[in-house]
């Protein structure tokens, strides 16, 4: 029962700095890490927020030298 999807993406600028900024602004105690993928200059992180045993939000944050994507 997906209620919505939000995607923020850029292919210009410094994706690594946007990734670091996004990670620093997240409230870590609300999200649980599911998976981290580091590959040749890019980082991707999947995180989930649960309430009462139900997944309320799934985040994917990805950043590399030239691109950044946040999917919620």
C-alpha positions in Angstrom: 0.0 0.0 0.0 2.4 2.7 -1.3 0.9 6.1 -0.5 3.4 8.2 -2.5 6.9 8.4 -3.9 9.3 11.4 -3.9 12.4 11.6 -5.9 15.1 14.3 -5.8 17.9 13.9 -8.3 20.7 15.9 -9.9 23.4 15.2 -12.3 25.3 18.4 -11.9 27.3 19.6 -9.0 29.0 17.6 -6.3 27.0 14.6 -5.5 29.3 13.5 -2.6 28.8 16.8 -0.7 25.0 16.6 -1.2 25.1 13.0 0.0 27.1 14.0 3.1 24.7 16.9 3.8 21.6 14.7 3.5 23.1 12.1 5.8 24.0 14.8 8.4 20.4 16.2 8.4 18.7 12.9 8.9 17.4 12.1 12.4 19.4 8.9 13.0 17.2 7.6 15.8 14.2 7.5 13.5 15.8 5.5 10.8 17.3 2.0 10.8 20.1 1.1 8.3 19.1 -1.7 5.9 22.1 -1.7 3.6 25.2 0.3 2.6 26.8 0.0 -0.8 30.1 1.7 -1.6 31.4 1.3 -5.1 34.2 3.1 -7.0 33.5 6.6 -5.7 29.8 6.3 -5.0 27.8 5.6 -1.9 24.3 4.3 -1.6 22.4 3.8 1.6 19.0 2.3 2.2 17.2 3.2 5.5 13.8 2.4 6.9 11.5 4.1 9.4 9.1 1.8 11.3 6.1 2.6 13.5 4.4 -0.2 15.5 6.1 -2.9 13.4 4.9 -1.3 10.1 7.3 0.3 7.5 6.3 3.9 7.2 9.1 5.2 5.0 11.9 3.7 3.0 14.8 6.0 2.0 17.4 5.4 -0.7 20.2 8.0 -0.7 22.9 7.8 -3.3 25.8 10.2 -4.1 28.8 10.1 -6.4 31.2 12.7 -7.8 28.7 14.1 -10.3 25.2 12.9 -9.2 22.9 12.7 -6.2 19.6 10.9 -5.7 17.2 10.8 -2.8 14.2 8.5 -3.1 11.5 8.4 -0.4 
